[in-house]
Amino acid sequence: MRRKRGHLQQSVGRSKGGLTTKIHAVVDALGNPLRIFLTHGNVNAIVPAASLIKGLSADKLLADRAYDATDL
């Protein structure tokens, strides 16, 4: 399959607004990044959530409601 301008390799997905990318990040209390994960713009935010928090130890977790699931 031919890739046009490499957009499939760069986590760029098509959504209502056009070609987009989502950046999912885990930061510490000071805002320093601990983990960063890129997905296509049309991928649901819950998809990378388990991978982002796996193995982390924390007393509290603050997340957007898009990351709310009983599986986590």
PDB file of N, CA, C and O in Angstrom:
ATOM      1  N   MET A   1       0.833  -1.164   0.000  1.00  0.00           N
ATOM      2  CA  MET A   1       0.000   0.000   0.000  1.00  0.00           C
ATOM      3  C   MET A   1       0.891   1.246   0.000  1.00  0.00           C
ATOM      4  O   MET A   1       1.805   1.360   0.817  1.00  0.00           O
ATOM      5  N   ARG A   2       0.629   2.143  -0.887  1.00  0.00           N
ATOM      6  CA  ARG A   2       1.412   3.367  -0.968  1.00  0.00           C
ATOM      7  C   ARG A   2       0.943   4.371   0.069  1.00  0.00           C
ATOM      8  O   ARG A   2      -0.256   4.617   0.203  1.00  0.00           O
ATOM      9  N   ARG A   3       1.871   4.943   0.793  1.00  0.00           N
ATOM     10  CA  ARG A   3       1.544   5.938   1.814  1.00  0.00           C
ATOM     11  C   ARG A   3       1.769   7.324   1.254  1.00  0.00           C
ATOM     12  O   ARG A   3       2.859   7.655   0.786  1.00  0.00           O
ATOM     13  N   LYS A   4       0.748   8.112   1.307  1.00  0.00           N
ATOM     14  CA  LYS A   4       0.836   9.456   0.766  1.00  0.00           C
ATOM     15  C   LYS A   4       1.482  10.388   1.779  1.00  0.00           C
ATOM     16  O   LYS A   4       0.914  10.648   2.839  1.00  0.00           O
ATOM     17  N   ARG A   5       2.642  10.879   1.461  1.00  0.00           N
ATOM     18  CA  ARG A   5       3.403  11.820   2.289  1.00  0.00           C
ATOM     19  C   ARG A   5       3.678  11.286   3.691  1.00  0.00           C
ATOM     20  O   ARG A   5       3.962  12.070   4.597  1.00  0.00           O
ATOM     21  N   GLY A   6       3.600   9.993   3.887  1.00  0.00           N
ATOM     22  CA  GLY A   6       3.957   9.398   5.166  1.00  0.00           C
ATOM     23  C   GLY A   6       2.995   9.679   6.299  1.00  0.00           C
ATOM     24  O   GLY A   6       3.358   9.482   7.458  1.00  0.00           O
ATOM     25  N   HIS A   7       1.775  10.134   6.015  1.00  0.00           N
ATOM     26  CA  HIS A   7       0.872  10.514   7.098  1.00  0.00           C
ATOM     27  C   HIS A   7       0.449   9.322   7.948  1.00  0.00           C
ATOM     28  O   HIS A   7       0.072   9.527   9.102  1.00  0.00           O
ATOM     29  N   LEU A   8       0.489   8.093   7.450  1.00  0.00           N
ATOM     30  CA  LEU A   8       0.139   6.935   8.264  1.00  0.00           C
ATOM     31  C   LEU A   8       1.229   6.627   9.284  1.00  0.00           C
ATOM     32  O   LEU A   8       0.945   6.021  10.316  1.00  0.00           O
ATOM     33  N   GLN A   9       2.446   7.022   9.024  1.00  0.00           N
ATOM     34  CA  GLN A   9       3.549   6.793   9.945  1.00  0.00           C
ATOM     35  C   GLN A   9       3.601   7.852  11.039  1.00  0.00           C
ATOM     36  O   GLN A   9       4.293   7.653  12.037  1.00  0.00           O
ATOM     37  N   GLN A  10       2.911   8.943  10.892  1.00  0.00           N
ATOM     38  CA  GLN A  10       3.038  10.065  11.802  1.00  0.00           C
ATOM     39  C   GLN A  10       1.837  10.238  12.726  1.00  0.00           C
ATOM     40  O   GLN A  10       1.671  11.312  13.304  1.00  0.00           O
ATOM     41  N   SER A  11       0.999   9.225  12.884  1.00  0.00           N
ATOM     42  CA  SER A  11      -0.191   9.280  13.740  1.00  0.00           C
ATOM     43  C   SER A  11      -1.085  10.468  13.406  1.00  0.00           C
ATOM     44  O   SER A  11      -1.519  11.198  14.297  1.00  0.00           O
ATOM     45  N   VAL A  12      -1.351  10.651  12.147  1.00  0.00           N
ATOM     46  CA  VAL A  12      -2.271  11.695  11.705  1.00  0.00           C
ATOM     47  C   VAL A  12      -3.526  10.999  11.224  1.00  0.00           C
ATOM     48  O   VAL A  12      -3.475  10.166  10.320  1.00  0.00           O
ATOM     49  N   GLY A  13      -4.664  11.343  11.831  1.00  0.00           N
ATOM     50  CA  GLY A  13      -5.921  10.703  11.467  1.00  0.00           C
ATOM     51  C   GLY A  13      -6.938  11.706  10.981  1.00  0.00           C
ATOM     52  O   GLY A  13      -6.842  12.896  11.279  1.00  0.00           O
ATOM     53  N   ARG A  14      -7.905  11.229  10.239  1.00  0.00           N
ATOM     54  CA  ARG A  14      -8.932  12.101   9.691  1.00  0.00           C
ATOM     55  C   ARG A  14     -10.101  12.188  10.662  1.00  0.00           C
ATOM     56  O   ARG A  14     -10.607  11.167  11.128  1.00  0.00           O
ATOM     57  N   SER A  15     -10.522  13.392  10.960  1.00  0.00           N
ATOM     58  CA  SER A  15     -11.686  13.627  11.810  1.00  0.00           C
ATOM     59  C   SER A  15     -12.521  14.729  11.158  1.00  0.00           C
ATOM     60  O   SER A  15     -12.235  15.146  10.036  1.00  0.00           O
ATOM     61  N   LYS A  16     -13.544  15.194  11.856  1.00  0.00           N
ATOM     62  CA  LYS A  16     -14.406  16.232  11.297  1.00  0.00           C
ATOM     63  C   LYS A  16     -13.635  17.500  10.947  1.00  0.00           C
ATOM     64  O   LYS A  16     -13.976  18.201   9.993  1.00  0.00           O
ATOM     65  N   GLY A  17     -12.602  17.786  11.719  1.00  0.00           N
ATOM     66  CA  GLY A  17     -11.828  18.997  11.500  1.00  0.00           C
ATOM     67  C   GLY A  17     -10.714  18.839  10.485  1.00  0.00           C
ATOM     68  O   GLY A  17      -9.989  19.796  10.214  1.00  0.00           O
ATOM     69  N   GLY A  18     -10.563  17.655   9.920  1.00  0.00           N
ATOM     70  CA  GLY A  18      -9.492  17.407   8.963  1.00  0.00           C
ATOM     71  C   GLY A  18      -8.478  16.435   9.541  1.00  0.00           C
ATOM     72  O   GLY A  18      -8.826  15.587  10.362  1.00  0.00           O
ATOM     73  N   LEU A  19      -7.231  16.550   9.120  1.00  0.00           N
ATOM     74  CA  LEU A  19      -6.175  15.667   9.606  1.00  0.00           C
ATOM     75  C   LEU A  19      -5.679  16.165  10.965  1.00  0.00           C
ATOM     76  O   LEU A  19      -5.248  17.311  11.097  1.00  0.00           O
ATOM     77  N   THR A  20      -5.744  15.294  11.968  1.00  0.00           N
ATOM     78  CA  THR A  20      -5.374  15.703  13.317  1.00  0.00           C
ATOM     79  C   THR A  20      -4.578  14.627  14.029  1.00  0.00           C
ATOM     80  O   THR A  20      -4.544  13.472  13.603  1.00  0.00           O
ATOM     81  N   THR A  21      -3.935  15.022  15.123  1.00  0.00           N
ATOM     82  CA  THR A  21      -3.191  14.127  16.002  1.00  0.00           C
ATOM     83  C   THR A  21      -3.572  14.465  17.433  1.00  0.00           C
ATOM     84  O   THR A  21      -3.762  15.634  17.768  1.00  0.00           O
ATOM     85  N   LYS A  22      -3.685  13.442  18.283  1.00  0.00           N
ATOM     86  CA  LYS A  22      -3.925  13.668  19.704  1.00  0.00           C
ATOM     87  C   LYS A  22      -2.656  13.338  20.474  1.00  0.00           C
ATOM     88  O   LYS A  22      -1.978  12.352  20.186  1.00  0.00           O
ATOM     89  N   ILE A  23      -2.348  14.169  21.449  1.00  0.00           N
ATOM     90  CA  ILE A  23      -1.197  13.946  22.315  1.00  0.00           C
ATOM     91  C   ILE A  23      -1.727  13.592  23.696  1.00  0.00           C
ATOM     92  O   ILE A  23      -2.432  14.388  24.316  1.00  0.00           O
ATOM     93  N   HIS A  24      -1.391  12.405  24.178  1.00  0.00           N
ATOM     94  CA  HIS A  24      -1.780  11.946  25.512  1.00  0.00           C
ATOM     95  C   HIS A  24      -0.508  11.967  26.355  1.00  0.00           C
ATOM     96  O   HIS A  24       0.531  11.460  25.931  1.00  0.00           O
ATOM     97  N   ALA A  25      -0.589  12.549  27.539  1.00  0.00           N
ATOM     98  CA  ALA A  25       0.622  12.688  28.350  1.00  0.00           C
ATOM     99  C   ALA A  25       0.332  12.415  29.816  1.00  0.00           C
ATOM    100  O   ALA A  25      -0.770  12.661  30.307  1.00  0.00           O
ATOM    101  N   VAL A  26       1.338  11.904  30.500  1.00  0.00           N
ATOM    102  CA  VAL A  26       1.329  11.764  31.955  1.00  0.00           C
ATOM    103  C   VAL A  26       2.423  12.686  32.461  1.00  0.00           C
ATOM    104  O   VAL A  26       3.564  12.620  32.004  1.00  0.00           O
ATOM    105  N   VAL A  27       2.069  13.547  33.410  1.00  0.00           N
ATOM    106  CA  VAL A  27       3.036  14.484  33.979  1.00  0.00           C
ATOM    107  C   VAL A  27       3.058  14.326  35.494  1.00  0.00           C
ATOM    108  O   VAL A  27       2.121  13.794  36.088  1.00  0.00           O
ATOM    109  N   ASP A  28       4.135  14.794  36.106  1.00  0.00           N
ATOM    110  CA  ASP A  28       4.204  14.759  37.569  1.00  0.00           C
ATOM    111  C   ASP A  28       3.556  16.013  38.144  1.00  0.00           C
ATOM    112  O   ASP A  28       2.979  16.808  37.402  1.00  0.00           O
ATOM    113  N   ALA A  29       3.645  16.192  39.445  1.00  0.00           N
ATOM    114  CA  ALA A  29       2.990  17.317  40.122  1.00  0.00           C
ATOM    115  C   ALA A  29       3.510  18.676  39.652  1.00  0.00           C
ATOM    116  O   ALA A  29       2.808  19.679  39.775  1.00  0.00           O
ATOM    117  N   LEU A  30       4.714  18.718  39.123  1.00  0.00           N
ATOM    118  CA  LEU A  30       5.288  19.976  38.637  1.00  0.00           C
ATOM    119  C   LEU A  30       5.042  20.206  37.150  1.00  0.00           C
ATOM    120  O   LEU A  30       5.447  21.230  36.600  1.00  0.00           O
ATOM    121  N   GLY A  31       4.378  19.253  36.502  1.00  0.00           N
ATOM    122  CA  GLY A  31       4.098  19.392  35.078  1.00  0.00           C
ATOM    123  C   GLY A  31       5.182  18.834  34.180  1.00  0.00           C
ATOM    124  O   GLY A  31       5.129  19.021  32.965  1.00  0.00           O
ATOM    125  N   ASN A  32       6.158  18.156  34.746  1.00  0.00           N
ATOM    126  CA  ASN A  32       7.215  17.545  33.944  1.00  0.00           C
ATOM    127  C   ASN A  32       6.684  16.265  33.295  1.00  0.00           C
ATOM    128  O   ASN A  32       6.091  15.430  33.979  1.00  0.00           O
ATOM    129  N   PRO A  33       6.888  16.102  31.990  1.00  0.00           N
ATOM    130  CA  PRO A  33       6.341  14.921  31.312  1.00  0.00           C
ATOM    131  C   PRO A  33       7.034  13.636  31.748  1.00  0.00           C
ATOM    132  O   PRO A  33       8.261  13.569  31.821  1.00  0.00           O
ATOM    133  N   LEU A  34       6.222  12.612  32.036  1.00  0.00           N
ATOM    134  CA  LEU A  34       6.736  11.292  32.370  1.00  0.00           C
ATOM    135  C   LEU A  34       6.555  10.328  31.200  1.00  0.00           C
ATOM    136  O   LEU A  34       7.441   9.523  30.911  1.00  0.00           O
ATOM    137  N   ARG A  35       5.407  10.412  30.528  1.00  0.00           N
ATOM    138  CA  ARG A  35       5.111   9.577  29.369  1.00  0.00           C
ATOM    139  C   ARG A  35       4.294  10.382  28.370  1.00  0.00           C
ATOM    140  O   ARG A  35       3.430  11.172  28.748  1.00  0.00           O
ATOM    141  N   ILE A  36       4.581  10.169  27.086  1.00  0.00           N
ATOM    142  CA  ILE A  36       3.843  10.838  26.013  1.00  0.00           C
ATOM    143  C   ILE A  36       3.470   9.784  24.978  1.00  0.00           C
ATOM    144  O   ILE A  36       4.290   8.939  24.620  1.00  0.00           O
ATOM    145  N   PHE A  37       2.238   9.838  24.502  1.00  0.00           N
ATOM    146  CA  PHE A  37       1.736   8.868  23.546  1.00  0.00           C
ATOM    147  C   PHE A  37       0.952   9.609  22.471  1.00  0.00           C
ATOM    148  O   PHE A  37       0.065  10.398  22.798  1.00  0.00           O
ATOM    149  N   LEU A  38       1.255   9.375  21.199  1.00  0.00           N
ATOM    150  CA  LEU A  38       0.548  10.012  20.086  1.00  0.00           C
ATOM    151  C   LEU A  38      -0.424   9.027  19.467  1.00  0.00           C
ATOM    152  O   LEU A  38      -0.107   7.849  19.303  1.00  0.00           O
ATOM    153  N   THR A  39      -1.617   9.516  19.120  1.00  0.00           N
ATOM    154  CA  THR A  39      -2.585   8.701  18.397  1.00  0.00           C
ATOM    155  C   THR A  39      -3.168   9.508  17.251  1.00  0.00           C
ATOM    156  O   THR A  39      -3.019  10.728  17.187  1.00  0.00           O
ATOM    157  N   HIS A  40      -3.832   8.804  16.351  1.00  0.00           N
ATOM    158  CA  HIS A  40      -4.559   9.484  15.282  1.00  0.00           C
ATOM    159  C   HIS A  40      -5.670  10.326  15.913  1.00  0.00           C
ATOM    160  O   HIS A  40      -6.151  10.003  16.999  1.00  0.00           O
ATOM    161  N   GLY A  41      -6.067  11.374  15.255  1.00  0.00           N
ATOM    162  CA  GLY A  41      -7.090  12.259  15.783  1.00  0.00           C
ATOM    163  C   GLY A  41      -8.453  11.631  15.946  1.00  0.00           C
ATOM    164  O   GLY A  41      -9.264  12.106  16.741  1.00  0.00           O
ATOM    165  N   ASN A  42      -8.721  10.565  15.201  1.00  0.00           N
ATOM    166  CA  ASN A  42     -10.031   9.930  15.279  1.00  0.00           C
ATOM    167  C   ASN A  42     -10.062   8.747  16.254  1.00  0.00           C
ATOM    168  O   ASN A  42     -11.067   8.039  16.310  1.00  0.00           O
ATOM    169  N   VAL A  43      -9.004   8.515  17.015  1.00  0.00           N
ATOM    170  CA  VAL A  43      -8.947   7.434  18.002  1.00  0.00           C
ATOM    171  C   VAL A  43      -9.499   7.944  19.328  1.00  0.00           C
ATOM    172  O   VAL A  43      -9.169   9.049  19.760  1.00  0.00           O
ATOM    173  N   ASN A  44     -10.338   7.139  19.971  1.00  0.00           N
ATOM    174  CA  ASN A  44     -10.917   7.510  21.255  1.00  0.00           C
ATOM    175  C   ASN A  44      -9.819   7.662  22.301  1.00  0.00           C
ATOM    176  O   ASN A  44      -8.833   6.926  22.267  1.00  0.00           O
ATOM    177  N   ALA A  45      -9.971   8.592  23.218  1.00  0.00           N
ATOM    178  CA  ALA A  45      -8.939   8.887  24.218  1.00  0.00           C
ATOM    179  C   ALA A  45      -8.712   7.731  25.179  1.00  0.00           C
ATOM    180  O   ALA A  45      -7.632   7.640  25.762  1.00  0.00           O
ATOM    181  N   ILE A  46      -9.673   6.852  25.365  1.00  0.00           N
ATOM    182  CA  ILE A  46      -9.518   5.756  26.313  1.00  0.00           C
ATOM    183  C   ILE A  46      -8.564   4.677  25.795  1.00  0.00           C
ATOM    184  O   ILE A  46      -8.052   3.892  26.593  1.00  0.00           O
ATOM    185  N   VAL A  47      -8.316   4.615  24.513  1.00  0.00           N
ATOM    186  CA  VAL A  47      -7.484   3.566  23.921  1.00  0.00           C
ATOM    187  C   VAL A  47      -6.073   3.528  24.536  1.00  0.00           C
ATOM    188  O   VAL A  47      -5.641   2.448  24.938  1.00  0.00           O
ATOM    189  N   PRO A  48      -5.341   4.634  24.630  1.00  0.00           N
ATOM    190  CA  PRO A  48      -3.992   4.565  25.201  1.00  0.00           C
ATOM    191  C   PRO A  48      -3.942   4.723  26.716  1.00  0.00           C
ATOM    192  O   PRO A  48      -2.856   4.703  27.295  1.00  0.00           O
ATOM    193  N   ALA A  49      -5.079   4.878  27.367  1.00  0.00           N
ATOM    194  CA  ALA A  49      -5.091   5.186  28.800  1.00  0.00           C
ATOM    195  C   ALA A  49      -4.408   4.111  29.642  1.00  0.00           C
ATOM    196  O   ALA A  49      -3.594   4.436  30.506  1.00  0.00           O
ATOM    197  N   ALA A  50      -4.721   2.849  29.408  1.00  0.00           N
ATOM    198  CA  ALA A  50      -4.131   1.771  30.199  1.00  0.00           C
ATOM    199  C   ALA A  50      -2.617   1.715  30.015  1.00  0.00           C
ATOM    200  O   ALA A  50      -1.884   1.473  30.974  1.00  0.00           O
ATOM    201  N   SER A  51      -2.150   1.935  28.801  1.00  0.00           N
ATOM    202  CA  SER A  51      -0.710   1.926  28.540  1.00  0.00           C
ATOM    203  C   SER A  51      -0.005   3.083  29.233  1.00  0.00           C
ATOM    204  O   SER A  51       1.134   2.948  29.679  1.00  0.00           O
ATOM    205  N   LEU A  52      -0.687   4.218  29.320  1.00  0.00           N
ATOM    206  CA  LEU A  52      -0.077   5.397  29.940  1.00  0.00           C
ATOM    207  C   LEU A  52       0.108   5.238  31.446  1.00  0.00           C
ATOM    208  O   LEU A  52       1.129   5.666  31.984  1.00  0.00           O
ATOM    209  N   ILE A  53      -0.849   4.639  32.133  1.00  0.00           N
ATOM    210  CA  ILE A  53      -0.770   4.586  33.596  1.00  0.00           C
ATOM    211  C   ILE A  53      -0.232   3.265  34.131  1.00  0.00           C
ATOM    212  O   ILE A  53      -0.020   3.130  35.336  1.00  0.00           O
ATOM    213  N   LYS A  54      -0.007   2.289  33.255  1.00  0.00           N
ATOM    214  CA  LYS A  54       0.490   0.984  33.697  1.00  0.00           C
ATOM    215  C   LYS A  54       1.871   1.136  34.348  1.00  0.00           C
ATOM    216  O   LYS A  54       2.780   1.723  33.762  1.00  0.00           O
ATOM    217  N   GLY A  55       2.011   0.606  35.546  1.00  0.00           N
ATOM    218  CA  GLY A  55       3.290   0.628  36.243  1.00  0.00           C
ATOM    219  C   GLY A  55       3.595   1.898  37.012  1.00  0.00           C
ATOM    220  O   GLY A  55       4.631   1.978  37.673  1.00  0.00           O
ATOM    221  N   LEU A  56       2.723   2.893  36.944  1.00  0.00           N
ATOM    222  CA  LEU A  56       2.946   4.126  37.694  1.00  0.00           C
ATOM    223  C   LEU A  56       2.442   3.958  39.124  1.00  0.00           C
ATOM    224  O   LEU A  56       1.433   3.292  39.359  1.00  0.00           O
ATOM    225  N   SER A  57       3.136   4.553  40.061  1.00  0.00           N
ATOM    226  CA  SER A  57       2.625   4.568  41.432  1.00  0.00           C
ATOM    227  C   SER A  57       2.332   6.019  41.804  1.00  0.00           C
ATOM    228  O   SER A  57       3.180   6.902  41.674  1.00  0.00           O
ATOM    229  N   ALA A  58       1.116   6.232  42.265  1.00  0.00           N
ATOM    230  CA  ALA A  58       0.695   7.585  42.629  1.00  0.00           C
ATOM    231  C   ALA A  58      -0.417   7.495  43.662  1.00  0.00           C
ATOM    232  O   ALA A  58      -1.180   6.529  43.693  1.00  0.00           O
ATOM    233  N   ASP A  59      -0.497   8.505  44.498  1.00  0.00           N
ATOM    234  CA  ASP A  59      -1.579   8.568  45.471  1.00  0.00           C
ATOM    235  C   ASP A  59      -2.867   9.063  44.832  1.00  0.00           C
ATOM    236  O   ASP A  59      -3.957   8.652  45.230  1.00  0.00           O
ATOM    237  N   LYS A  60      -2.750   9.942  43.847  1.00  0.00           N
ATOM    238  CA  LYS A  60      -3.918  10.524  43.193  1.00  0.00           C
ATOM    239  C   LYS A  60      -3.685  10.581  41.693  1.00  0.00           C
ATOM    240  O   LYS A  60      -2.550  10.669  41.224  1.00  0.00           O
ATOM    241  N   LEU A  61      -4.786  10.529  40.951  1.00  0.00           N
ATOM    242  CA  LEU A  61      -4.739  10.630  39.499  1.00  0.00           C
ATOM    243  C   LEU A  61      -5.777  11.649  39.060  1.00  0.00           C
ATOM    244  O   LEU A  61      -6.953  11.525  39.402  1.00  0.00           O
ATOM    245  N   LEU A  62      -5.356  12.641  38.316  1.00  0.00           N
ATOM    246  CA  LEU A  62      -6.252  13.656  37.772  1.00  0.00           C
ATOM    247  C   LEU A  62      -6.291  13.452  36.264  1.00  0.00           C
ATOM    248  O   LEU A  62      -5.260  13.516  35.593  1.00  0.00           O
ATOM    249  N   ALA A  63      -7.493  13.203  35.731  1.00  0.00           N
ATOM    250  CA  ALA A  63      -7.612  12.927  34.297  1.00  0.00           C
ATOM    251  C   ALA A  63      -8.894  13.549  33.745  1.00  0.00           C
ATOM    252  O   ALA A  63      -9.849  13.805  34.478  1.00  0.00           O
ATOM    253  N   ASP A  64      -8.886  13.777  32.469  1.00  0.00           N
ATOM    254  CA  ASP A  64     -10.056  14.243  31.750  1.00  0.00           C
ATOM    255  C   ASP A  64     -11.118  13.147  31.788  1.00  0.00           C
ATOM    256  O   ASP A  64     -10.768  11.972  31.899  1.00  0.00           O
ATOM    257  N   ARG A  65     -12.381  13.486  31.702  1.00  0.00           N
ATOM    258  CA  ARG A  65     -13.430  12.474  31.777  1.00  0.00           C
ATOM    259  C   ARG A  65     -13.407  11.527  30.574  1.00  0.00           C
ATOM    260  O   ARG A  65     -14.033  10.468  30.620  1.00  0.00           O
ATOM    261  N   ALA A  66     -12.708  11.880  29.514  1.00  0.00           N
ATOM    262  CA  ALA A  66     -12.577  10.986  28.365  1.00  0.00           C
ATOM    263  C   ALA A  66     -11.816   9.717  28.734  1.00  0.00           C
ATOM    264  O   ALA A  66     -11.912   8.710  28.032  1.00  0.00           O
ATOM    265  N   TYR A  67     -11.062   9.759  29.833  1.00  0.00           N
ATOM    266  CA  TYR A  67     -10.285   8.604  30.279  1.00  0.00           C
ATOM    267  C   TYR A  67     -11.035   7.786  31.338  1.00  0.00           C
ATOM    268  O   TYR A  67     -10.441   6.894  31.944  1.00  0.00           O
ATOM    269  N   ASP A  68     -12.304   8.061  31.573  1.00  0.00           N
ATOM    270  CA  ASP A  68     -13.076   7.358  32.588  1.00  0.00           C
ATOM    271  C   ASP A  68     -13.541   5.999  32.065  1.00  0.00           C
ATOM    272  O   ASP A  68     -14.235   5.923  31.051  1.00  0.00           O
ATOM    273  N   ALA A  69     -13.156   4.925  32.763  1.00  0.00           N
ATOM    274  CA  ALA A  69     -13.589   3.579  32.396  1.00  0.00           C
ATOM    275  C   ALA A  69     -13.466   2.674  33.613  1.00  0.00           C
ATOM    276  O   ALA A  69     -12.627   2.901  34.484  1.00  0.00           O
ATOM    277  N   THR A  70     -14.293   1.668  33.665  1.00  0.00           N
ATOM    278  CA  THR A  70     -14.224   0.733  34.789  1.00  0.00           C
ATOM    279  C   THR A  70     -13.082  -0.255  34.615  1.00  0.00           C
ATOM    280  O   THR A  70     -12.667  -0.880  35.592  1.00  0.00           O
ATOM    281  N   ASP A  71     -12.560  -0.416  33.405  1.00  0.00           N
ATOM    282  CA  ASP A  71     -11.457  -1.342  33.159  1.00  0.00           C
ATOM    283  C   ASP A  71     -10.143  -0.869  33.749  1.00  0.00           C
ATOM    284  O   ASP A  71      -9.247  -1.679  33.989  1.00  0.00           O
ATOM    285  N   LEU A  72     -10.013   0.421  33.984  1.00  0.00           N
ATOM    286  CA  LEU A  72      -8.761   0.970  34.480  1.00  0.00           C
ATOM    287  C   LEU A  72      -8.799   0.883  35.970  1.00  0.00           C
ATOM    288  O   LEU A  72      -7.847   1.287  36.636  1.00  0.00           O
TER     289      LEU A  72
END
